[in-house]
Amino acid sequence: MSVFDRAFFERPSVDVAPHLLGAVLRHTTDAGTVGVRITEVEAYIGQGVDPGSHAFRGKTARNASMFGEPGHLYCYFTYGMHVCANVVCSPDGEASACLIRAGEVVEGIELARFRRTTSKSDRDLAQGPARLVVALGISLAQNGSDLFAPPFSLEPAAEPAAYETGPRTGVAGGADLPWRFWIPGESSVSPYKRHPKV
């Protein structure tokens, strides 16, 4: 696959997720461009189906972008301090998205280091969804942004990546669904954490 098009994302996130592995997400700001090769994603599907999904109970002001046109960003604020970014999938009006969990910075590494001052090494610049967003310079204000238009671009991998699957990390609802996808052997992949039982 040489390029992604809008129609490619008009499918459930579970089908799209493996194809995001190895893809490069770029974001350009006044400070420069950072590109991250995606090494880990999680799929979430829609209303009434996936209890781990923000869309499970229907459309709200917070999750409206998840119900929108595919190929856009769904960004949300979590734990009162972090922003996470998802690629919206499925036809307009149906909610599904792929959380971008981790990646390797392949462009603009100096800028990524400047943004991620607490990072101990280059491998953890984008290891985890909140770190990845900081490295890329994405903010909550970019919720709903089109990945097919500046300041973003999303370039598919030259060849499909070999991948493994397993349960999503830190999710209570649908905890055992094998909808986490990652490239094995990649040091940027975030550690798996099972949601604590209450």
N, C-alpha and C positions, 0 to 999 in steps of 0.2 A: 504494500500500500504506500503510494507516494504522498498522498495528501488525505486529510480527513475532509468530509463535507457534512453539511447539516443532516442529510438523510442518514448518515452512518449512526448518528446518535438518536435517531427515532426508533430505538429498540430498548428493551428493558436493560437496566444498568448491569444486571448479572451477565448479560450477553456482551455488553460493551467493555466491562471491566478488564478482562485479560488483554484486550487490544490497547489499553492505555499504558500497559507495562512497557517500558523502553521508550515511550513517547517523550518529547521534550516540550515542557510548558515554559514559555518566555513571557516576562512582563517588563515593559520599558517605562521608566520614570525619568524625571529630569536628571536624576543622579546616574542613570545608565540602565543597561539591560542585564537581567539575571535570567539564566536558563537552568531548569532542573529536569534531569532525566528521571522519570517516574519509576520507582522500584516497588511500590506497594500501594494498593487501593482496597477499598471496601465498597461493596454494593449494598444499596438500600432501595427497597421498592415501596409501593404506594399504599394508599388509603385502605385500611381494613385488612391488609395482607401481612405486613411486616411490622411486628410490635417494636422492633428496634429503630424504626424509621420515624423521622420528624413528621412525616405525612400520614402516619397511621390513623390519627383521629380527624383527618381532613385538613382543608386549606385554612391557613391563618395568615396574619400579617407577616409573621416571622418566616414562614416557609413558602410564601407565595412564589418565589423564584423557582422552587422545586417543581411547581405545577406549570411552569412556563415553557417557552420555546427551548428545544434541546440545543446543546452546544453553548449554553450560557453558564456562568458561575452561580452557584448557590453558596453564599457565605453566611456563617452564623457565629454568634458570640457564645462561648461556653465557659463554665467555671468562673464567671465574673472577671476573666482576664485574657482569654485566648480567642482568636478567630481561626476558624477552620474553613477550608474551601472544597467544594464539590463540583463535579461536572454534571450538569443536568442532562438526563436521558429521557427516552420515551416521547411519544407525540405530545404536542402542546395540550395541556389539560390533564394529562396523566402524570403522576409524580413518581419519578425514580431518579437516583443520582449516585455518582461514585465519589466517595470521599477520597481525596488524595492524601494518603497517609505518610508517604516518605519518598525521598528521592536523593539523587546525587547532583550537586551543583556542577554543571559542565560549562557554564558561561557566566562571566561577571563574578568570579569567586572573591575578588577583593571587596566588592560591594556587599556580597553576602556575608563576608567576615565582619565588615563594619556594622552591619545590621544585627548580627548574631554575636554580640560581644561576650556572651556567656559560654559560647561554644568552646569545647576543649580541643577539638580537632576538626578537620574538614569533613570527615565522614559523618559527623553529627550536625552539620549545618542545617540539613533538611531532614533529619531523622525524627519523624513524628509530625503529625498534621499541623500543630501550632508553630513549630520551628520552621517548617517548610514555608508557611505563609509569611513569616517574618523575613526569611531569606529572600523571598520573591518580592517583598514590599507590598503585599496585598493587604488591604484594610476592609473593614466591614462596609465602608462606603461603596465598595466595588461589587457588592451583592447584585446579581442580575447582569453583570457585564458580559458582553458577547465575546467569546473566545475566538471568533472569526474576524475580529476587528481590532485595530490598535486601541489600547496599548498591549494587547495580548496576542499570542499565537500559540498554536498547539500542533506540533509536527509529529507524525507517527514514526514508530521505529522502522528502520530500514528492513528488518526482518522480524517476524513474530518472536517474542521472547518465550523461552521455556519458563514455566511457572508452577507454583504449588498453591494449594488452597487449604483453608482451615477456617475455624470459627472467628468471627469478628472480635476485636479486642475491646474490653471494657464495656460491652453492651449487655444490658439486662434482658431486654426483650429479644427473642429469637437468638439467644446466646449461642446455640449449637449449629446454626445455619453456616455452611461452609462458604461464606461469601466474602472472605478476605483472600486477596490474591497477591502474591509477591514473587519476585525473582529470587530463586535460591542462591545462596552464597554472597549476596550483596550486603556489605557492611552497613549500608544506610537503612536497611529494613528495621523498623522499630520492634522492640521486644513485645511479645504477646503477653497481655494481662487479661485474665478472666475477670468478669465483673463480680465483685464480692456478693455473696448471698446474704440476704437480710432475713 
